[in-house]
Amino acid sequence: MAERPRFHLAFPVRDLAESRAFYGELLGCPEGRSSDEWVDFDFFGHQIVAHLSPNEAGHKEHNQVDGDAVPVRHFGAILSMTEWRKLAARLTERKVPFIIAPGIRFQGLTGEQATFFFLDPSGNALEFKAFNDEAGIFAH
């Protein structure tokens, strides 16, 4: 089987030091290259780049998804159920406030998934998901 392609995402942050603490220390994402205006992180095997741009950071709009107000602009990772539970527990232990608490969405339906949302220090929304059956990721 061929290796899956990796994605690259660049996003605005208000402060690189707090982004390093959040993505590097809290989420455990190794740091890559950097400058005075940006820093790369290995985000679960993918490259994300925090760019210093305080006026652009944060999310503003929401859509309703299975009864929750989901931030329109967000990113995250699909983890194994074990990894998802560990991350949810670590964030809870560190008292990171969730904007959507860990739970199961679409319960008993196609695409059932574990999910939670929280904000980085710049107000960027992140979602982490897990599926008991990965076939559900793109199921209709």
C-alpha positions in Angstrom: 0.0 0.0 0.0 1.3 3.5 -0.9 2.0 5.9 1.8 -0.8 8.5 2.3 0.0 12.1 1.2 0.5 14.6 4.0 -1.4 17.8 4.1 0.0 21.3 4.8 -2.0 23.9 6.6 -0.9 27.5 7.3 -2.9 29.4 9.8 -2.7 32.8 11.7 -1.7 33.1 15.3 -1.3 36.1 17.6 1.9 35.0 19.4 4.5 32.4 18.4 5.7 31.7 22.0 2.2 30.8 23.1 1.7 28.7 19.9 4.9 26.8 20.6 3.7 26.1 24.2 0.2 25.0 23.0 1.1 22.9 19.9 4.6 21.8 21.0 4.1 21.2 24.7 0.4 20.6 25.3 -0.4 18.7 22.0 3.1 17.1 21.7 3.7 18.3 18.2 7.5 18.4 17.4 8.7 21.7 16.0 10.3 21.9 12.6 11.8 25.0 10.9 10.9 28.5 12.0 11.6 32.2 11.6 10.6 35.3 13.6 7.2 35.2 11.8 6.3 31.5 11.6 6.9 28.0 13.0 6.3 24.6 11.5 4.9 21.7 13.6 4.6 18.0 12.9 0.8 17.7 13.5 0.2 14.0 13.8 2.3 13.4 10.7 1.1 16.5 8.8 2.8 19.9 8.5 1.0 22.9 10.0 2.6 26.3 10.1 1.6 29.0 12.6 2.1 32.4 11.0 2.2 35.5 13.1 -0.8 37.5 12.0 -2.7 38.7 15.1 -5.5 40.5 13.2 -6.5 37.3 11.3 -6.5 34.8 14.2 -9.7 33.3 15.6 -13.0 31.9 14.4 -16.2 33.8 13.9 -19.0 31.7 12.4 -20.8 28.5 13.4 -23.0 25.9 11.7 -25.3 23.5 13.5 -24.1 19.9 13.3 -26.0 17.2 15.2 -27.2 19.7 17.7 -23.8 21.5 18.3 -22.7 24.9 17.1 -19.6 23.9 15.2 -17.0 26.6 14.3 -17.0 26.9 10.5 -13.2 27.5 10.3 -11.5 24.7 12.2 -8.9 21.9 11.6 -7.7 18.9 13.5 -6.8 15.2 13.2 -8.6 11.9 13.1 -7.0 9.7 15.7 -7.5 6.1 16.8 -10.1 5.8 19.5 -7.4 5.0 22.1 -5.4 8.1 21.1 -8.6 10.2 21.1 -9.4 9.2 24.6 -5.9 9.9 25.8 -5.9 13.4 24.3 -9.3 14.1 25.7 -8.1 13.0 29.2 -4.9 15.1 28.9 -6.8 18.2 27.9 -9.4 17.7 30.7 -6.6 17.2 33.2 -4.9 20.4 32.1 -8.3 22.2 32.3 -8.4 23.2 28.6 -11.9 24.5 28.1 -13.8 22.6 25.4 -16.2 24.5 23.1 -17.8 21.1 22.4 -17.0 18.5 25.0 -15.9 15.0 24.2 -18.8 12.9 23.0 -20.3 10.8 20.3 -21.9 12.5 17.3 -24.3 10.7 14.9 -24.7 8.0 17.5 -26.1 4.8 15.9 -25.9 6.3 12.4 -23.6 6.1 9.5 -20.5 8.2 10.3 -20.8 7.8 14.0 -17.7 9.5 15.5 -16.2 10.6 18.8 -15.4 14.3 18.7 -14.4 17.3 20.7 -13.5 21.0 19.9 -11.4 23.5 21.7 -9.5 26.7 20.9 -5.8 27.4 20.7 -4.6 30.6 22.5 -5.2 32.6 19.3 -8.8 31.5 19.1 -8.3 29.0 16.2 -10.8 26.1 16.6 -9.5 22.5 16.6 -11.5 19.3 16.3 -10.2 15.9 17.1 -12.2 12.8 15.9 -12.1 9.1 16.1 -14.2 6.3 14.5 -14.7 2.8 15.7 -14.8 1.9 12.0 -12.6 4.0 9.7 -14.9 3.1 6.8 -17.3 5.7 8.4 -14.9 8.6 7.7 -16.3 9.1 4.2 -19.6 7.1 4.5 -22.8 8.6 3.2 
